[in-house]
Amino acid sequence: MFDQMRRDIRAALERDPAARSALEVVFCYPGVHAIWIHRVAHRLWGWGWPTLGRFVSHVARFLTGIEIHPAAKLGPGLFIDHGMGVVIGETTEIAENVTLLHGVTLGGTSLKREKRHPTLGNNVVVGAGATILGAFKIGDGSRIGAGSVVVREVPPNSVVVGVPGRVTHRDGQRVSGHIDLNQIDLPDPLARTLEQLLERIHHLESEIQTLRKVVEGKEVGRS
């Protein structure tokens, strides 16, 4: 247990430049508190005390603003930055070294009691306000841009942006295996497509102007 807590503190220190000390993380980081309380709720759920587990998770939600269902499976090295408004559903599975920013929703799309929430692979980063809905996997090393809505599976080492989320690779290159917290220069495939269309339109307009001059020149010569 103490090894897990030390890893939680280390994750916060490594991924948040605002963290000055382990003591600050222990007393002032609601994302860390939510994970610690979740472990208690998860144990109670596993022991067959679901109502008590839900009550503990409800207390955690009241104290931290982060709602984690006690049945959710959270891997080691998870870091919830700021955390207010984060919702993690019942059948969610999170692997190692995942980072969630505030306002993230890991939700379900089914009313049946089955796997209906997403699975996040290793080293996944989910930007502020992003929503992931459904029982599919976000591949290892992927980044979900802030405000994106993801409704289908994401391959490893990908970047997702937009509503609905569109999968792309950063600058045509696969993202490296380490944790990448950059949420600024995410590529937008739709914007690139529009830029290409505009370039094509300008090129066609230039050709039309050239043809028009040629036709006008011929008419002048005939007259």
ZATIKOL-147592 format. One line per field, with one value per residue (C-alpha): residue number from 1; residue in one letter; x, y, z. Coordinates in steps of 0.1 Angstrom, whole numbers, always signed. Layout:
<sites>
resi	(NUM | ...)
resn	(a | ...)
c1	(X | ...)
c2	(Y | ...)
c3	(Z | ...)
</sites>
This chain:
<sites>
resi	(1 | 2 | 3 | 4 | 5 | 6 | 7 | 8 | 9 | 10 | 11 | 12 | 13 | 14 | 15 | 16 | 17 | 18 | 19 | 20 | 21 | 22 | 23 | 24 | 25 | 26 | 27 | 28 | 29 | 30 | 31 | 32 | 33 | 34 | 35 | 36 | 37 | 38 | 39 | 40 | 41 | 42 | 43 | 44 | 45 | 46 | 47 | 48 | 49 | 50 | 51 | 52 | 53 | 54 | 55 | 56 | 57 | 58 | 59 | 60 | 61 | 62 | 63 | 64 | 65 | 66 | 67 | 68 | 69 | 70 | 71 | 72 | 73 | 74 | 75 | 76 | 77 | 78 | 79 | 80 | 81 | 82 | 83 | 84 | 85 | 86 | 87 | 88 | 89 | 90 | 91 | 92 | 93 | 94 | 95 | 96 | 97 | 98 | 99 | 100 | 101 | 102 | 103 | 104 | 105 | 106 | 107 | 108 | 109 | 110 | 111 | 112 | 113 | 114 | 115 | 116 | 117 | 118 | 119 | 120 | 121 | 122 | 123 | 124 | 125 | 126 | 127 | 128 | 129 | 130 | 131 | 132 | 133 | 134 | 135 | 136 | 137 | 138 | 139 | 140 | 141 | 142 | 143 | 144 | 145 | 146 | 147 | 148 | 149 | 150 | 151 | 152 | 153 | 154 | 155 | 156 | 157 | 158 | 159 | 160 | 161 | 162 | 163 | 164 | 165 | 166 | 167 | 168 | 169 | 170 | 171 | 172 | 173 | 174 | 175 | 176 | 177 | 178 | 179 | 180 | 181 | 182 | 183 | 184 | 185 | 186 | 187 | 188 | 189 | 190 | 191 | 192 | 193 | 194 | 195 | 196 | 197 | 198 | 199 | 200 | 201 | 202 | 203 | 204 | 205 | 206 | 207 | 208 | 209 | 210 | 211 | 212 | 213 | 214 | 215 | 216 | 217 | 218 | 219 | 220 | 221 | 222 | 223)
resn	(m | f | d | q | m | r | r | d | i | r | a | a | l | e | r | d | p | a | a | r | s | a | l | e | v | v | f | c | y | p | g | v | h | a | i | w | i | h | r | v | a | h | r | l | w | g | w | g | w | p | t | l | g | r | f | v | s | h | v | a | r | f | l | t | g | i | e | i | h | p | a | a | k | l | g | p | g | l | f | i | d | h | g | m | g | v | v | i | g | e | t | t | e | i | a | e | n | v | t | l | l | h | g | v | t | l | g | g | t | s | l | k | r | e | k | r | h | p | t | l | g | n | n | v | v | v | g | a | g | a | t | i | l | g | a | f | k | i | g | d | g | s | r | i | g | a | g | s | v | v | v | r | e | v | p | p | n | s | v | v | v | g | v | p | g | r | v | t | h | r | d | g | q | r | v | s | g | h | i | d | l | n | q | i | d | l | p | d | p | l | a | r | t | l | e | q | l | l | e | r | i | h | h | l | e | s | e | i | q | t | l | r | k | v | v | e | g | k | e | v | g | r | s)
c1	(+0 | +27 | +46 | +15 | +11 | +48 | +43 | +12 | +32 | +61 | +37 | +24 | +59 | +70 | +40 | +30 | +57 | +37 | +43 | +71 | +74 | +59 | +44 | +25 | +12 | +0 | -20 | -30 | -37 | -73 | -65 | -42 | -67 | -94 | -72 | -63 | -100 | -109 | -87 | -107 | -140 | -127 | -117 | -151 | -168 | -146 | -155 | -192 | -201 | -213 | -234 | -206 | -182 | -205 | -209 | -171 | -168 | -196 | -176 | -146 | -167 | -179 | -143 | -125 | -150 | -138 | -163 | -148 | -171 | -157 | -157 | -134 | -99 | -72 | -36 | -4 | +10 | -24 | -23 | -54 | -43 | -66 | -94 | -126 | -154 | -136 | -160 | -148 | -175 | -180 | -164 | -135 | -100 | -69 | -34 | -1 | +11 | -21 | -28 | -63 | -69 | -99 | -133 | -126 | -154 | -149 | -185 | -207 | -232 | -252 | -279 | -269 | -248 | -218 | -184 | -196 | -168 | -134 | -101 | -71 | -37 | -3 | +10 | -23 | -29 | -65 | -68 | -91 | -128 | -124 | -151 | -146 | -178 | -180 | -164 | -133 | -96 | -74 | -41 | -8 | +9 | -21 | -31 | -67 | -69 | -88 | -125 | -125 | -153 | -141 | -166 | -145 | -113 | -80 | -48 | -16 | +6 | -21 | -35 | -72 | -87 | -122 | -158 | -163 | -127 | -105 | -74 | -41 | -4 | +16 | +34 | +31 | +53 | +43 | +44 | +73 | +65 | +71 | +44 | +37 | +17 | +17 | -18 | -10 | +4 | -20 | -26 | -61 | -67 | -99 | -80 | -53 | -79 | -95 | -61 | -54 | -88 | -81 | -47 | -64 | -90 | -63 | -45 | -76 | -84 | -49 | -53 | -87 | -72 | -44 | -69 | -91 | -62 | -53 | -89 | -91 | -58 | -70 | -103 | -83 | -61 | -91 | -107)
c2	(+0 | +25 | +16 | +26 | +58 | +67 | +60 | +83 | +111 | +105 | +107 | +140 | +154 | +142 | +154 | +187 | +214 | +233 | +205 | +217 | +189 | +155 | +172 | +196 | +166 | +147 | +176 | +197 | +174 | +162 | +139 | +119 | +120 | +106 | +77 | +68 | +69 | +49 | +21 | +17 | +18 | -7 | -31 | -28 | -34 | -65 | -79 | -78 | -45 | -25 | +0 | +9 | +11 | +35 | +56 | +59 | +69 | +94 | +109 | +112 | +130 | +154 | +161 | +162 | +169 | +136 | +108 | +73 | +43 | +18 | -10 | +9 | -6 | +20 | +10 | +22 | +56 | +73 | +111 | +132 | +168 | +193 | +168 | +188 | +173 | +140 | +111 | +75 | +49 | +15 | -8 | +16 | +1 | +22 | +8 | +23 | +59 | +74 | +112 | +127 | +165 | +182 | +177 | +143 | +119 | +81 | +72 | +44 | +40 | +10 | +3 | -33 | -46 | -54 | -38 | -4 | +20 | +26 | +9 | +32 | +18 | +27 | +63 | +77 | +114 | +128 | +165 | +188 | +184 | +154 | +128 | +91 | +71 | +34 | +0 | +3 | +8 | +39 | +25 | +28 | +62 | +80 | +116 | +128 | +166 | +189 | +190 | +160 | +135 | +100 | +73 | +47 | +28 | +46 | +28 | +30 | +61 | +83 | +118 | +124 | +159 | +173 | +164 | +136 | +127 | +121 | +100 | +113 | +110 | +140 | +155 | +121 | +105 | +80 | +94 | +81 | +57 | +82 | +103 | +134 | +161 | +185 | +197 | +227 | +217 | +188 | +183 | +189 | +167 | +187 | +220 | +205 | +192 | +227 | +243 | +219 | +227 | +264 | +259 | +239 | +266 | +294 | +273 | +267 | +304 | +312 | +288 | +303 | +338 | +326 | +310 | +341 | +362 | +339 | +339 | +376 | +379 | +358 | +378 | +410 | +395 | +385 | +419)
c3	(+0 | +9 | -23 | -42 | -23 | -30 | -67 | -67 | -51 | -75 | -105 | -94 | -89 | -123 | -143 | -126 | -126 | -100 | -74 | -52 | -27 | -17 | +14 | -9 | -30 | +1 | +15 | -15 | -45 | -48 | -76 | -54 | -25 | -49 | -60 | -24 | -13 | -44 | -33 | -1 | -20 | -45 | -17 | -2 | -35 | -41 | -6 | -15 | +2 | -28 | -9 | +15 | -14 | -32 | +0 | +3 | -34 | -28 | +1 | -22 | -48 | -21 | -9 | -42 | -70 | -87 | -92 | -95 | -94 | -68 | -94 | -118 | -122 | -119 | -127 | -110 | -118 | -126 | -122 | -121 | -125 | -108 | -112 | -107 | -128 | -136 | -140 | -142 | -149 | -134 | -160 | -168 | -169 | -167 | -173 | -161 | -161 | -174 | -170 | -168 | -167 | -152 | -167 | -183 | -186 | -191 | -198 | -210 | -239 | -228 | -203 | -199 | -171 | -192 | -202 | -213 | -204 | -221 | -214 | -214 | -223 | -208 | -210 | -223 | -217 | -218 | -221 | -202 | -209 | -231 | -232 | -241 | -245 | -250 | -244 | -266 | -260 | -262 | -274 | -255 | -258 | -273 | -266 | -265 | -272 | -248 | -255 | -279 | -279 | -287 | -296 | -313 | -307 | -310 | -322 | -302 | -304 | -319 | -314 | -313 | -318 | -325 | -321 | -329 | -323 | -354 | -352 | -366 | -361 | -350 | -380 | -398 | -371 | -345 | -310 | -288 | -260 | -231 | -215 | -236 | -219 | -248 | -255 | -277 | -311 | -317 | -355 | -369 | -400 | -409 | -408 | -430 | -455 | -457 | -462 | -491 | -506 | -504 | -521 | -548 | -553 | -556 | -581 | -602 | -601 | -613 | -642 | -651 | -651 | -674 | -698 | -698 | -708 | -736 | -749 | -747 | -766 | -794 | -797 | -799 | -826 | -847 | -845)
</sites>
